[in-house]
Amino acid sequence: MSSFGQKEGVWICTFQDVKAVVQLLRDAVIRVYNASKSQENKGDKMTLLYNYFVGSEFSEQWKAIREGFMGMKMSIQRERDQMEKM
């Protein structure tokens, strides 16, 4: 084998390639860990999110946002009407 390859399930590299291989392996291990960590308790998180959306707290916040938006919209419309009268 000239520099880098696999033989009977074992990866073989030169001493010059060791640093690069170690960096690749470290990056791969970190990515696998992060992927598994993000999937941890996924069902519980979905249940909590669903309960929040169907709960009264979200409903009240949505109503407050909607009322604020409608109030601003009405204010802009009244101002527009007054400007058109002028």
Secondary structure as a PSIPRED ss2 file (coil, helix, strand):
# PSIPRED VFORMAT (PSIPRED V4.0)

   1 M C   1.000  0.000  0.000
   2 S C   1.000  0.000  0.000
   3 S C   1.000  0.000  0.000
   4 F E   0.000  0.000  1.000
   5 G E   0.000  0.000  1.000
   6 Q E   0.000  0.000  1.000
   7 K E   0.000  0.000  1.000
   8 E C   1.000  0.000  0.000
   9 G C   1.000  0.000  0.000
  10 V E   0.000  0.000  1.000
  11 W E   0.000  0.000  1.000
  12 I E   0.000  0.000  1.000
  13 C E   0.000  0.000  1.000
  14 T C   1.000  0.000  0.000
  15 F C   1.000  0.000  0.000
  16 Q C   1.000  0.000  0.000
  17 D C   1.000  0.000  0.000
  18 V H   0.000  1.000  0.000
  19 K H   0.000  1.000  0.000
  20 A H   0.000  1.000  0.000
  21 V H   0.000  1.000  0.000
  22 V H   0.000  1.000  0.000
  23 Q H   0.000  1.000  0.000
  24 L H   0.000  1.000  0.000
  25 L H   0.000  1.000  0.000
  26 R H   0.000  1.000  0.000
  27 D H   0.000  1.000  0.000
  28 A H   0.000  1.000  0.000
  29 V H   0.000  1.000  0.000
  30 I H   0.000  1.000  0.000
  31 R H   0.000  1.000  0.000
  32 V H   0.000  1.000  0.000
  33 Y H   0.000  1.000  0.000
  34 N H   0.000  1.000  0.000
  35 A H   0.000  1.000  0.000
  36 S H   0.000  1.000  0.000
  37 K H   0.000  1.000  0.000
  38 S H   0.000  1.000  0.000
  39 Q H   0.000  1.000  0.000
  40 E C   1.000  0.000  0.000
  41 N C   1.000  0.000  0.000
  42 K H   0.000  1.000  0.000
  43 G H   0.000  1.000  0.000
  44 D H   0.000  1.000  0.000
  45 K H   0.000  1.000  0.000
  46 M H   0.000  1.000  0.000
  47 T H   0.000  1.000  0.000
  48 L H   0.000  1.000  0.000
  49 L H   0.000  1.000  0.000
  50 Y H   0.000  1.000  0.000
  51 N H   0.000  1.000  0.000
  52 Y H   0.000  1.000  0.000
  53 F H   0.000  1.000  0.000
  54 V H   0.000  1.000  0.000
  55 G C   1.000  0.000  0.000
  56 S H   0.000  1.000  0.000
  57 E H   0.000  1.000  0.000
  58 F H   0.000  1.000  0.000
  59 S H   0.000  1.000  0.000
  60 E H   0.000  1.000  0.000
  61 Q H   0.000  1.000  0.000
  62 W H   0.000  1.000  0.000
  63 K H   0.000  1.000  0.000
  64 A H   0.000  1.000  0.000
  65 I H   0.000  1.000  0.000
  66 R H   0.000  1.000  0.000
  67 E H   0.000  1.000  0.000
  68 G H   0.000  1.000  0.000
  69 F H   0.000  1.000  0.000
  70 M H   0.000  1.000  0.000
  71 G H   0.000  1.000  0.000
  72 M H   0.000  1.000  0.000
  73 K H   0.000  1.000  0.000
  74 M H   0.000  1.000  0.000
  75 S H   0.000  1.000  0.000
  76 I H   0.000  1.000  0.000
  77 Q H   0.000  1.000  0.000
  78 R H   0.000  1.000  0.000
  79 E H   0.000  1.000  0.000
  80 R H   0.000  1.000  0.000
  81 D H   0.000  1.000  0.000
  82 Q H   0.000  1.000  0.000
  83 M H   0.000  1.000  0.000
  84 E H   0.000  1.000  0.000
  85 K H   0.000  1.000  0.000
  86 M C   1.000  0.000  0.000
